[in-house]
Amino acid sequence: MASSFGKIVVGVYVQIKRSDGRIHQAMVTSLNEDNESVTVEWIENGDTKGKEIDLESIFALNSDVAPEEEICPSPETPPPPTPTSVKANKIPKNRRTIAPVKNDTPSRDNRVLATRARPAPVQQPEPAPPPPAQPTQAQTQQQLQNARRKSNCVKEVEKLQEKRERRRIQQQELREKRAQEVDTTVPNYEILYMIRDFRASLDYRPLTTADLIVEHRICVCVRKRPLNKKELTVKDLDVITVPSKDVVMVHEPKQKVDLTRYLENQTFRFDYAFDDSTTNEMVYRFTARPLVETIFERGMATCFAYGQTGSGKTHTMGGDFSGKNQDCSKGIYALAARDVFVMLKKPGYKKLDLQVYATFFEIYSGKVFDLLNHKTKLRVLEDGKQQVQVVGLQEKEVKCTEDVLKLIEVGNSCRTSGQTSANAHSSRSHAVFQIILRRKGKMHGKFSLIDLAGNERGADTSSADRQTRLEGAEINKSLLALKECIRALGRNKPHTPFRASKLTQVLRDSFIGENSRTCMIATISPGMTSCENTLNTLRYANRVKEFGISPSDIPFSQSAGSRSELSPTNTFDYDDFATSPSRVKELTVDPNQMIDGVRPNIQAVNQLDLLDDDEDWMGNSPQRDDLKLLCEQNEEEVSPQLFTFHEAVSQMVEFEEQVLEDHRAVFQESIRWLEDEKVLLEMTEEVDYDVDSYATQLEQILDQKIDILTELRDKVKGFRSALQEEEQASKQINPKRPRAL
């Protein structure tokens, strides 16, 4: 190997070429046999500098130190040139001298080596090319040495190629090993293994009973349910991971343009996150239980269950299901009632002499129905103090938890349900169960527990069926209004748009006041087929409180380190809008006190007075103002066409209520007309009846009939026009999609 260095030894000075083109002397300090290079040093501006240079570059500038064997004469090379012609004819003459025949062109390395290995010959005629079949020994040695002389860059490239080949072989072996273990009957098994590999890198720290319960005015948490029988039958994948007590991750399957599948891991943070092994008692401990004491302190507490149909809302609020039968004793309804009666027995509250009442009603398509009174339709009005009253709602007095369970069973049996793609027995209405504390007839506190309708129903606003459209529109509008009311509560905004929907209108007193607390439980389905609805649920819950998240919130194990490709969840900021104009009252009523635990229906207002109401039903009404404000605050989700549709639906519902009230009033008045006409006819049977009086009274009755029926007919025409406007608006809907995270 030492012969390849020629006459180069440590301490000799050689010419080197710098990167900027300068050529100067430097001293050789070491010989590197492993990569056939030398290390040189020189002094520049008082500093010692050095670099590593390959032998090829050294020999090109220092031909006198090249190995002697490379300048041996051969039939192919001419005699050494005279000293006077070295500089003038060095390179071009050498190239022409060693040019071979076309059939055997030497490599560029051979030409460069010949150039640097000996002095350039003098000009002379080119000799005849030798036969290609007889290479000399010197050429063979040169080719062997050139094969060894490679630059550092070439060697690094070869090393990278070797590593790449080793990785490919390892990956192929891993794929073959996995292919032997894979159950090919499982759809999307590639996604399954990606999720398993990702979960293996996490350090799980789930919520436990030992964790502290933090007091929140607004608490937002998420509960993941297990895969159900239907999902297990079709071998659906679990794409939800709850790595810690407040973080939820969604592994959303994606596909590149080259059809390569990959995971997009989206991360959300909430106050609490419950995995699929959590019981109802555990969920209640961290969500609704801290709110029970609020109602004993003259406050208003509200607990919502929100999510896709079939995600576990009714299971969480109502209790465990065994087939179609529900065990109401294990739901949040019953658990809250149990703690209420426990608190009543405490000395501090026992002296208050509080009475407990319960109500149970549902809101379906903007209408309120009493589930404890044979689904009687109710009216929602404001009293003289601008307090919202559900007219005719029955409050049942309860003495123990068993009484509450009976009321829940009665109400659940009456609740409106229907079939959707997610659930064959889907709740299509918002169910509101309220526990009310009264002291000497006056309200002391109220706990509202709401099982909301499935959020995927809100996408049915463009359905061809009007009833489905109205269901979707009301659910969509009420969920948006609910979100904005909770945000207004958390930010202490001066105005809460509670009139935008019946749900928030009924719950108005829960959003107003310093002593109001709210908890939202977002229930999600773990299946890959429900991934889009799950993301919509999590985004909705995230916007209620707008949590921030950083990569440090994701509990990776120490061996896995952090992963930069996991981008935190984006939060959405909305502008604060100015307070809407002052509101006006809809109708003034004075509800009577409770009698035997039942609130009587208020029908003291003269029904015919409603026919003389000249109010513009929508126009600039408070409902329209709040609806407009609601849509302005959700421009990312509500398009102008969707706002027009919601406006048309609200106007149609207003017309419908007015027409029904007027029709009912006309029917009641018709009974009085029949009695008056019967009296007139009986008067005509007398021999000497007063003909003038008869004609006058009959004319008055007919005129009254004509006026009232004409006005009712005009309102029916307006109602039909509102129906047509709603149908036209539904065809123009182009709802905006929420921004992707």
ABEGO torsion letter per residue (X at the ends): XAAAAEABBBGBBBBBBBAAGBBBBBBBABBBAAAGBBBBBBBBGGBBBBBBBBAAAAAAABAAABBAAAABBBAABBBBBBAAAAAAAAAAAAAAAABBBAABBBBAAAAAAAAAABBBBBBBBBBBBBBAABBBAAAAAAAAAAAABBBAAAAAAAAAAAAAAAAAAAAAAAAAAAAAABBAABBGAAAAAAAAAAAAABBBBBBBAABBBBBBABBBBBBBBBBBAAAAAAGBBBABBBABAABBBBBBBBBBAAGBBBBBBBBBBBABBBBAABBAAAAAAAAAAAAAAAAAAGBBBBBBBBEBBGAGAAAAAAEBBBEABBBAAABAAAAAAAAAAAAAABAAAAAAGBBBBBBBBBBBGGBBBBAABGGBBBBBBBBAAGBBBBBGBBBBBBABAAAAAAAAAAAAAABBBBBBAABABBBABBBBBBBBBBBGGBBABBBBBBBBBBAAAAAAAABABAAAAAAAAAAAAAAAAAAAAAAAAAAGBABBBAAABAAAAAAAAAABEAABBBBBBBBBBABAAAAAAAAAAAAAAAAAAGBBBBAAABBBBAAAEBBAABBBBBBBBBBBBBBBBBBBBABBBBBBBBBGGBBBBBAABBAAAAAABABBABEABAAAAAAAAAAAAAAAABBAAAAAAAAAAAAAAAAAAAAAAAAAAAAAAAAAAAAAAAAAAAAAABAABBAAAAAAAAAAAAAAAAAAAAAAAAAAAAAAAAAAAAAAAAAABBBBBBBBX
